[in-house]
């Protein structure tokens, strides 16, 4: 059936006119190995009962490596059987050594709960008492004692390990004394600030294990990334064997990119990607083709779900066969949806990236992706959700009008030739490192000269003594504060200084989220519409001193967008390249960013028209971070107004902001830009791209090292856009851009590329 639908797509001129890429990926046969030596006969017997008479090559290699005492990182695609790569050696060891323990870390609760169900099933079928428990914020208080003392396998997440296990390690003595394995799944998700925090949590874990006399083997699993060995080494602090030769089979697959048609050529406005995604998904689901629709934003999920259910109500009431899936749903509801997908009772599901990761939903026939998911790794993860071993499957990426999406759909070779990005972390970011040194000192005193993750930290500990957080007595650093440090540190933010968002609807006071101090003026100023789990909350009051935002749920047809004025000062240049003295250079280093919001706009959904505005009166925010910048002299007629040049630079900055993430495995929201017609530091027109996290996590240096590629992509995106005066698909939604400013934007990038070519020659 799906082959017939794809053939119909190919014969429709109105459809094929919008296809920018179509590739047939042939089926790939499995590559097997016999069961490896040392695998328990009970496990072999159970595998055979499950219809598994051999292992894929990567599964056998993983077992042998772990069994010989090596740390490993398995890097294979979705649905390639990575779970057996860690479950087999762990279960095998527990059968032979019942006192041994294993700790499983997953980035989300849903993945953790899936794994517990799988492991419990293994234990029952093996006829052995292998006690497996989930330990997270939902674990009942009366169950926690049993888990601490009796759990062979404890399944948790980094946040709970950070705040609920390591600070209370004396209660977990049995676990840490006998900890043999630590499993870290979805390794590629531990990047940026989150990954930098998790690397320090692992340092704390290893320190406590050493105290109790254990030295666990690390078994890591990841989607495809460019640097799995380097990334795993930075995360766990030691080299791991990389296993990346995939032995799993895959069926044939048709992959194509669809770019919604332009409906206003001069303004470059395209038809909504949501509407086009709905249309394609409707065609597939109405033919009984089991389909998953991925979308990035929770609000888009709810809109698409509503659209599809309304359509299928008209077509014969298939509404109950269309489901939504995201992190905000209750665990019981998510489990039911997963089961119905596996059993084929649900025909279509609209999901955030919650189903991109390794949740077991079986293999579906089609995937429709509403908007580029942000990284090549995520794109292939989502594409990998389509496909059964011997059947044809389809994966369709529907681009939206953002510059990043337009680059991807119009440059498909980038996806094919570039491969996955590098995952970047900086465990030694001073803000993050200091936070975890506090936690580590709370857990165990530091000895003088003791290293932390192989790093000499004595000067940091001395600083904490000066701050009266630690005291130094008899060559040891002791925690002396009354605070509980882990409670003040979010693994999702570089700063511990977060604002709490409180829902006061119906007179209640429920905490629904938090944002860091630097983002607060943009997201939770008074009058802002704060989006959470597809719902809109109006910020009635922001208590800046107590760091609390009081909101109430409303239904509004608009969202808010705050204007941010940024002043940036260079503090130190880490490295620079001068292409032509006085005319062109690029560099990276430490900067001080001062940002202030003055007003916000109310933007109507879908039409994006400005329907109102309001003032913002909040203190200026300062942040010490890292930035990449490049400066380029423009030989222009003196009569050209400064505001035209400023608009041109702002347009170039927007292009760079949206193409830089292609090198960084990050989101455009992780970066900020400042464009200066005459920078006080370079005395030239300059664009700064700074990291939105105190201290930075390595993006600035990566941009410096890949400057030419970033400039080329920005330029290519600009000249390939058919608009006349700038549009949301290239320079951004700047009404005042104009033809002249777009032309100067092009000239600015051309000159920068000429100097880059001169330097590289």
C-alpha positions in Angstrom: 0.0 0.0 0.0 2.7 2.5 0.9 4.4 1.9 -2.4 1.2 2.8 -4.2 0.8 6.0 -2.2 4.4 7.0 -3.0 3.9 6.4 -6.7 0.8 8.6 -6.5 2.9 11.3 -4.9 5.4 11.1 -7.7 2.7 11.6 -10.4 1.3 14.8 -8.9 2.9 17.9 -10.4 1.7 20.1 -7.5 3.4 17.7 -5.1 6.7 17.0 -6.9 7.2 20.7 -7.6 7.9 21.1 -3.9 10.2 18.0 -3.5 13.8 19.1 -3.1 15.2 15.7 -2.4 14.2 12.1 -2.9 16.4 9.1 -2.2 15.8 5.3 -2.2 17.7 3.6 0.6 18.1 -0.1 -0.2 17.5 -2.9 2.3 20.5 -4.0 4.3 20.9 -7.7 5.4 21.8 -8.7 8.9 25.4 -9.7 9.8 25.4 -12.3 12.6 27.9 -14.0 14.9 27.4 -17.1 17.1 26.7 -16.6 20.8 30.0 -15.5 22.4 31.9 -17.6 24.8 31.0 -16.9 28.4 27.3 -16.2 27.8 25.3 -18.1 30.4 23.4 -21.1 29.0 20.2 -19.9 30.6 20.4 -16.7 28.7 21.2 -18.5 25.4 18.1 -20.8 26.0 15.9 -17.8 26.6 17.2 -15.9 23.5 16.4 -19.0 21.4 12.8 -19.0 22.8 12.5 -15.4 21.7 13.6 -16.5 18.2 17.1 -15.2 18.5 19.5 -17.9 17.4 22.5 -15.6 16.9 23.6 -12.1 17.8 24.2 -9.2 15.5 28.0 -8.5 15.2 27.9 -5.4 17.3 26.0 -7.2 20.1 28.5 -10.0 20.2 31.4 -7.5 20.1 29.9 -5.5 23.0 29.5 -8.6 25.1 33.1 -9.7 24.6 34.5 -6.3 25.3 32.5 -5.8 28.5 33.2 -9.3 29.7 36.9 -8.6 29.3 36.6 -5.6 31.6 36.5 -2.8 29.0 34.4 0.4 29.0 32.5 0.6 25.7 30.4 3.0 23.7 28.0 1.4 21.1 27.1 3.7 18.2 24.4 2.2 15.9 21.1 3.5 14.5 17.6 3.3 16.0 16.1 -0.2 16.3 19.4 -1.9 15.9 19.3 -3.9 19.2 21.5 -1.7 21.4 19.5 -2.7 24.5 21.0 -6.2 24.3 24.5 -4.7 24.1 24.2 -3.7 27.8 21.5 -6.1 29.1 23.3 -9.3 28.2 26.6 -8.6 30.0 24.8 -7.1 33.0 22.3 -10.0 33.4 25.1 -12.5 32.7 27.2 -11.2 35.5 24.3 -11.0 38.0 23.4 -14.7 37.3 27.0 -15.6 38.3 27.4 -13.0 41.0 24.0 -12.3 42.7 25.4 -9.7 45.0 26.6 -7.5 42.1 24.8 -4.3 41.3 24.2 -2.2 38.1 23.1 1.4 37.7 21.2 2.4 34.6 21.0 6.1 33.6 18.4 7.3 31.0 17.8 11.0 30.1 14.0 10.6 30.6 11.6 8.8 32.9 9.8 7.2 30.0 12.9 5.4 28.9 13.7 4.3 32.4 10.3 2.8 32.9 10.5 1.0 29.6 13.8 -0.6 30.7 12.5 -1.7 34.0 9.6 -3.5 32.4 12.0 -5.2 30.0 14.4 -6.3 32.7 11.7 -7.6 35.0 10.4 -9.7 32.1 13.9 -11.1 31.6 14.2 -12.0 35.3 10.8 -13.8 35.3 11.6 -15.8 32.2 15.1 -16.7 33.5 13.4 -17.9 36.7 15.8 -15.9 38.7 15.3 -13.2 41.3 16.8 -10.2 39.6 15.5 -7.2 41.5 15.0 -4.3 39.2 13.6 -0.9 40.3 13.0 2.5 39.0 14.3 5.3 41.4 13.0 8.7 40.5 10.9 11.5 41.9 7.7 9.4 41.6 9.1 6.5 43.7 7.0 6.0 46.9 8.8 6.8 50.1 8.1 3.3 51.6 9.7 1.6 48.5 12.9 3.6 48.6 14.5 1.6 51.5 13.9 -1.7 49.7 15.5 -0.3 46.5 18.6 0.9 48.4 19.3 -2.4 50.1 18.0 -5.0 47.6 18.0 -3.7 44.1 20.3 -5.6 41.7 19.6 -3.1 39.0 18.6 0.5 39.8 17.2 2.5 36.9 17.3 6.2 37.2 18.1 9.5 35.5 21.0 12.0 36.0 18.9 14.5 37.9 17.9 11.9 40.5 21.5 10.6 40.7 22.6 14.2 41.3 20.1 15.2 43.9 18.6 12.0 45.4 21.3 9.4 45.4 24.9 10.8 45.6 24.2 13.2 48.5 22.7 10.3 50.5 25.4 7.7 49.5 25.6 6.3 53.1 22.0 5.0 52.6 23.2 3.4 49.3 26.2 1.5 50.8 25.2 -1.9 49.3 24.8 -0.4 45.9 28.2 1.4 45.8 30.2 -1.4 47.5 29.0 -3.8 44.8 28.5 -1.6 41.8 29.9 -3.5 38.8 28.3 -1.7 35.8 27.1 1.8 35.0 24.9 1.9 31.8 24.5 5.3 30.1 22.0 5.1 27.3 21.3 7.9 24.7 24.8 9.3 25.2 24.3 11.8 22.4 21.7 13.6 24.4 24.3 14.6 27.0 25.7 17.6 25.3 26.0 21.3 25.9 25.2 22.5 29.4 23.3 19.3 30.3 26.2 17.1 29.2 28.7 19.3 31.0 26.7 18.9 34.2 26.3 15.1 33.8 30.1 14.7 33.3 30.6 16.2 36.7 27.8 14.0 38.2 29.8 11.0 36.8 33.0 12.4 38.4 31.1 12.5 41.8 29.8 9.0 41.2 33.3 7.7 40.5 34.6 9.4 43.6 32.0 7.8 45.8 32.6 4.4 44.2 36.3 4.7 44.9 35.4 5.5 48.6 33.4 2.3 48.8 36.0 0.2 47.0 34.3 -0.3 43.6 35.3 0.6 40.1 32.4 0.0 37.7 32.7 -0.7 34.0 30.8 1.9 31.9 28.6 0.7 29.1 27.4 3.6 26.9 25.0 3.6 23.9 24.5 6.4 21.5 22.9 7.4 18.2 25.4 8.3 15.5 27.6 11.3 16.3 30.9 12.4 14.8 33.0 11.9 17.9 31.6 9.0 20.1 35.0 8.1 21.5 36.1 11.6 22.4 32.6 12.5 23.7 32.4 9.4 25.9 35.9 10.0 27.2 35.0 13.6 28.3 31.8 12.3 29.9 33.1 9.4 31.9 36.8 10.5 32.2 38.4 7.5 30.6 38.8 5.9 27.1 36.0 3.5 25.9 36.2 1.1 23.0 34.0 2.4 20.2 31.7 -0.3 18.6 30.1 1.2 15.5 29.9 -1.6 12.9 26.1 -2.2 12.8 25.1 -5.8 12.2 21.3 -5.2 12.3 19.2 -5.5 9.2 17.0 -2.7 7.8 14.3 -2.7 5.2 14.1 -0.5 2.0 13.2 3.1 2.7 12.1 6.1 0.6 13.3 9.4 2.1 12.3 12.8 0.7 12.3 16.5 1.7 9.3 18.6 1.0 9.4 22.4 1.0 6.0 24.1 1.3 5.1 26.3 -1.7 5.7 30.1 -1.6 2.5 32.0 -1.4 4.0 35.5 -1.5 7.1 35.7 -3.7 8.1 39.3 -2.8 7.9 38.6 1.0 9.1 35.1 0.7 6.1 33.7 2.7 5.5 30.0 2.4 2.4 27.9 3.2 2.4 26.7 6.8 4.5 23.6 7.4 1.8 22.5 9.9 -0.9 22.5 7.2 1.4 20.6 4.7 2.4 18.1 7.4 -1.3 17.5 8.2 -2.1 17.0 4.5 0.6 14.4 4.0 -0.2 12.6 7.2 -3.9 12.5 6.3 -3.1 10.8 3.0 -1.0 8.2 4.7 -3.2 7.4 7.7 -6.4 7.3 5.6 -4.8 4.4 3.6 -4.2 2.5 6.9 -0.5 3.3 6.8 0.7 3.4 10.4 2.4 6.8 10.7 4.2 8.9 13.3 4.4 12.6 13.0 7.2 14.4 14.8 7.1 18.1 15.7 9.4 20.1 17.8 7.1 22.3 19.8 4.4 21.0 22.2 1.9 23.6 21.0 2.4 22.4 17.4 1.7 18.9 18.6 -1.6 19.9 20.0 -2.5 21.9 16.9 -1.7 19.0 14.6 -3.5 16.5 16.7 -6.6 18.7 16.6 -6.4 19.2 12.9 -6.0 15.4 12.2 -8.8 14.4 14.6 -11.2 16.9 13.0 -10.3 15.6 9.5 -10.8 12.0 10.4 -14.1 12.7 12.2 -15.3 13.9 8.8 -13.7 10.9 7.0 -15.4 8.2 9.2 -14.6 8.9 12.8 -11.1 7.4 13.1 -10.4 9.9 15.9 -9.6 7.3 18.5 -6.9 5.9 16.2 -5.0 9.2 16.3 -3.1 9.9 19.5 -0.7 12.5 20.8 2.5 11.7 22.8 4.7 14.0 24.8 6.5 14.2 28.1 3.7 16.0 29.8 1.3 13.0 29.5 0.9 10.7 32.5 3.1 7.6 32.5 0.1 5.3 32.4 -1.2 7.1 29.4 2.1 7.0 27.6 2.5 3.2 28.3 -1.0 2.6 26.8 -0.2 4.6 23.6 3.1 2.7 23.2 1.3 -0.6 23.6 -1.4 0.3 21.1 1.3 1.4 18.6 3.1 -1.9 18.9 -0.2 -3.8 18.5 -1.3 -1.8 15.5 -4.4 -0.4 17.2 -3.2 3.2 16.7 -2.9 4.3 13.1 -1.3 7.7 13.7 0.6 9.4 16.6 1.8 13.0 16.8 4.8 13.3 19.0 7.5 15.6 20.2 11.0 14.1 20.2 9.9 12.0 23.2 9.4 9.1 20.8 12.7 9.8 19.0 14.6 8.1 21.7 14.6 4.4 22.4 11.0 3.9 23.6 9.7 0.6 22.3 6.9 1.3 19.8 7.8 -1.3 17.2 8.5 -0.1 13.7 6.0 2.0 11.8 5.5 2.3 8.0 5.9 6.1 7.7 7.4 9.1 9.5 6.4 12.7 8.8 8.8 15.2 10.4 7.3 18.7 10.8 10.5 20.9 10.7 14.1 20.0 10.9 14.6 18.6 14.5 17.8 20.6 15.1 20.6 18.1 14.6 21.5 15.5 11.9 21.6 12.9 14.7 18.0 13.6 15.7 16.9 13.7 12.0 18.3 10.2 11.4 16.9 9.0 14.8 13.4 10.1 13.7 13.8 8.7 10.1 14.9 5.4 11.8 11.5 5.1 13.4 10.1 4.1 10.0 10.8 0.7 8.7 10.2 -3.0 9.3 12.8 -5.5 8.4 11.4 -6.6 5.0 8.8 -4.0 4.2 9.1 -0.7 2.3 8.9 2.4 4.6 8.8 6.2 4.0 10.2 9.2 5.8 9.3 12.8 4.9 10.8 15.9 6.2 8.5 19.0 5.8 10.6 22.2 6.1 9.3 25.4 7.7 10.2 28.9 6.8 13.1 29.3 9.3 16.5 29.9 7.7 17.9 26.7 9.2 15.1 24.6 7.7 15.4 26.3 4.4 19.1 25.5 4.3 18.5 21.9 5.1 15.7 21.3 2.6 17.5 23.1 -0.2 20.9 21.6 0.5 20.2 17.8 1.0 23.8 16.9 0.2 24.7 18.5 3.6 22.8 15.8 5.4 24.3 13.0 3.2 27.9 14.2 3.1 28.4 16.0 6.4 27.4 13.1 8.6 26.5 13.6 12.2 27.7 16.6 14.3 30.2 16.5 17.1 28.7 16.5 20.6 30.4 19.2 22.6 30.7 19.5 26.4 32.9 21.4 28.8 33.0 19.7 32.2 35.5 22.3 33.4 33.3 25.3 32.8 34.1 27.3 36.0 30.4 27.9 36.9 29.4 24.2 36.5 32.6 22.8 38.0 32.3 25.0 41.2 28.7 23.9 41.6 29.7 20.2 41.6 32.7 20.7 43.7 30.3 22.0 46.4 28.2 18.9 45.9 31.2 16.6 46.0 32.5 18.3 49.2 29.1 17.9 50.8 29.2 14.2 50.0 32.8 13.5 51.0 35.6 15.8 52.3 38.4 16.6 49.8 41.9 15.6 50.7 44.6 18.2 50.0 46.0 17.5 46.5 43.0 15.3 45.5 42.0 15.6 41.9 38.4 15.7 40.6 38.0 14.0 37.2 41.7 14.1 36.8 41.8 17.9 37.2 43.7 19.7 39.9 41.0 21.6 41.8 42.9 23.0 44.9 42.6 26.6 43.8 38.8 26.2 43.4 38.6 24.6 46.8 40.6 27.4 48.3 38.2 29.9 46.7 35.3 28.1 48.3 37.1 28.3 51.7 37.4 32.1 51.2 33.7 32.2 50.4 33.1 30.4 53.7 31.4 27.4 52.0 34.3 25.0 52.9 36.7 24.9 55.8 40.3 23.6 55.6 41.3 21.5 58.6 44.2 19.0 58.9 44.7 18.8 55.1 41.1 18.3 54.3 38.3 20.5 52.9 35.0 20.1 54.8 31.6 21.3 53.9 30.6 24.0 56.4 27.4 25.6 55.0 24.0 24.7 56.2 22.7 24.6 52.7 22.1 21.4 50.7 24.0 22.3 47.5 22.4 19.8 45.1 19.0 21.3 45.6 20.2 24.6 44.2 21.7 23.2 41.0 19.7 22.3 37.9 21.5 20.1 35.4 19.7 21.9 32.6 21.3 25.3 33.3 24.8 26.6 33.8 23.6 29.0 36.5 22.1 28.0 39.8 20.3 31.3 39.9 17.0 30.3 38.4 13.5 31.8 38.5 10.5 29.7 39.5 7.3 29.9 37.5 4.1 29.4 39.6 0.6 28.7 38.2 -2.0 30.5 40.4 -5.1 29.4 38.3 -8.1 28.6 40.5 -6.3 29.9 43.6 -3.7 27.2 43.6 0.1 27.7 43.7 1.7 25.0 41.5 5.3 25.2 40.3 5.3 24.5 36.5 8.8 25.4 35.5 11.9 27.5 35.9 14.1 29.7 33.7 17.6 31.0 34.3 18.2 34.6 35.4 19.5 35.7 32.0 16.5 34.4 30.1 13.9 35.7 32.7 13.5 39.2 31.2 12.7 37.7 27.8 10.4 34.9 28.8 8.6 35.8 32.1 8.3 39.6 32.2 5.0 41.0 33.4 2.5 40.7 30.5 4.4 37.8 28.8 2.7 34.7 27.5 4.6 31.7 28.9 4.1 28.5 27.0 4.1 25.2 29.0 2.9 21.8 27.8 0.8 23.4 25.0 -0.9 25.7 27.4 -0.6 29.5 27.7 0.0 31.3 30.9 -0.2 35.0 31.4 2.5 36.4 33.7 0.6 38.6 36.1 3.5 39.5 38.4 7.2 39.0 38.4 8.8 39.2 41.9 12.4 39.9 40.8 13.9 39.9 44.3 12.4 36.5 45.3 12.8 35.1 41.8 9.2 34.1 41.3 6.8 34.6 38.4 3.1 34.3 39.1 1.0 33.2 36.2 -2.5 32.1 35.4 -3.7 29.9 32.5 -5.5 31.7 29.7 -6.5 31.2 26.1 -4.9 33.8 23.9 -4.6 34.1 20.1 -1.1 35.7 20.4 2.3 35.1 21.9 4.8 37.6 23.1 8.3 38.5 21.8 10.6 40.8 23.9 13.1 43.1 22.3 16.6 42.6 23.7 19.2 45.3 23.6 22.7 43.7 23.9 26.0 45.5 24.6 29.0 43.3 24.4 32.6 43.9 25.6 35.6 41.8 24.7 37.6 40.8 27.8 40.2 38.5 26.4 41.1 37.1 23.0 41.8 33.4 23.1 42.8 33.1 19.4 42.4 35.2 16.3 43.2 35.3 12.5 43.8 38.6 10.8 43.0 38.2 7.1 44.0 41.7 6.1 45.2 44.3 8.7 42.5 46.9 9.3 40.0 45.2 7.0 39.1 41.7 8.1 39.6 39.4 11.0 37.9 36.7 13.0 38.5 35.6 16.6 37.1 34.0 19.7 37.5 34.7 23.4 35.9 35.8 26.6 33.2 38.6 26.6 30.9 40.4 29.0 27.4 40.5 27.7 25.0 43.2 29.1 21.4 42.8 28.0 18.3 44.7 28.8 14.7 44.4 27.6 12.6 47.6 27.1 9.4 46.4 25.4 7.6 43.4 24.1 5.3 42.8 21.1 2.2 40.7 20.9 2.3 38.5 17.8 -0.8 36.8 16.5 -0.5 33.1 15.9 -0.2 32.0 12.2 -0.5 35.5 10.7 2.4 36.8 12.8 0.9 40.3 12.7 1.8 42.7 15.5 -1.4 43.2 17.6 0.0 45.2 20.5 3.0 46.0 22.7 4.0 46.8 26.3 6.9 48.2 28.3 9.3 46.2 30.4 11.1 47.6 33.4 13.7 45.2 34.7 17.3 45.5 35.7 20.1 45.0 33.1 21.6 41.5 33.1 25.3 40.8 32.8 26.9 37.5 31.8 30.6 36.5 31.5 30.7 34.0 28.6 32.6 33.1 25.4 31.9 34.4 21.9 33.1 34.1 18.3 33.3 37.2 16.2 34.3 38.3 12.8 34.9 41.9 11.5 34.8 43.0 7.9 35.3 46.5 6.4 32.6 47.6 3.9 33.6 50.1 1.2 30.3 52.0 1.0 29.2 55.4 -0.1 29.2 57.7 3.0 25.6 58.7 2.1 24.3 55.2 3.0 22.3 55.6 6.2 23.7 53.9 9.3 20.4 52.2 10.0 20.6 50.5 6.6 24.1 49.1 7.4 22.8 48.1 10.9 19.9 46.2 9.2 22.3 44.5 6.8 24.5 43.4 9.7 21.5 42.2 11.7 20.4 40.2 8.7 23.8 38.6 8.3 23.8 37.9 12.1 20.5 36.1 11.8 21.8 34.0 8.9 24.9 33.1 10.9 22.8 32.4 14.0 20.7 29.8 12.0 23.6 28.2 10.2 26.2 28.0 13.0 24.2 25.2 14.8 24.9 22.9 11.7 28.4 22.7 13.0 27.7 22.6 16.7 24.9 20.1 17.5 23.1 22.8 19.4 19.9 24.9 19.0 19.9 28.5 17.6 18.5 29.4 21.1 21.8 28.3 22.7 23.4 31.2 21.0 22.9 35.0 20.9 24.1 37.6 18.4 25.2 41.2 18.6 25.8 43.3 15.4 27.8 46.5 15.6 28.3 48.9 12.7 31.6 50.0 14.3 32.8 47.8 17.1 34.7 49.7 19.8 37.1 46.7 19.9 37.7 46.0 16.2 36.8 49.5 14.9 35.1 47.6 12.0 31.6 46.4 11.3 31.5 43.3 13.5 29.1 40.4 14.2 29.5 38.6 17.6 27.9 35.2 18.2 28.0 34.5 21.9 27.1 31.4 24.0 24.0 32.0 26.2 25.5 30.1 29.1 27.9 31.6 31.7 31.4 30.5 30.9 30.4 28.8 27.6 30.6 25.1 26.8 32.9 25.1 23.7 30.7 26.5 20.9 32.7 29.7 20.4 36.0 27.8 19.6 34.1 25.4 17.3 32.7 28.3 15.4 36.2 29.9 15.1 37.6 26.6 13.8 34.8 26.2 11.3 34.4 29.9 10.3 34.6 29.4 6.6 31.9 26.7 6.5 29.6 28.8 8.6 30.0 31.8 6.3 29.5 29.7 3.2 26.3 28.3 4.4 25.0 31.7 5.5 25.9 33.2 2.0 24.4 30.2 0.2 21.1 30.5 2.1 20.9 34.2 1.3 21.5 34.0 -2.4 19.2 31.0 -2.9 16.2 32.8 -1.3 13.9 34.2 -3.9 12.6 37.1 -1.9 13.5 40.7 -2.9 13.8 42.6 0.3 14.6 39.9 3.0 12.2 37.5 4.5 11.8 35.1 7.5 13.5 32.3 5.5 16.8 34.2 5.2 17.6 37.4 7.1 14.7 37.0 9.5 11.3 38.7 10.1 12.6 42.3 9.8 9.9 44.4 8.2 12.4 47.3 7.8 15.0 45.3 5.9 14.5 46.6 2.4 16.2 45.8 -0.9 19.3 48.0 -0.1 20.0 46.3 3.2 19.6 42.8 1.8 22.1 43.8 -0.9 24.6 45.1 1.6 24.1 42.0 3.7 25.1 39.9 0.7 28.1 42.2 0.1 29.2 41.9 3.7 29.2 38.1 3.5 30.9 38.1 0.0 33.8 40.2 1.3 34.2 38.0 4.4 34.4 34.9 2.2 37.0 36.5 -0.1 39.2 37.2 2.9 38.7 33.7 4.2 39.7 32.3 0.8 42.8 34.5 0.8 43.7 33.3 4.3 43.3 29.7 3.4 45.2 29.9 0.2 
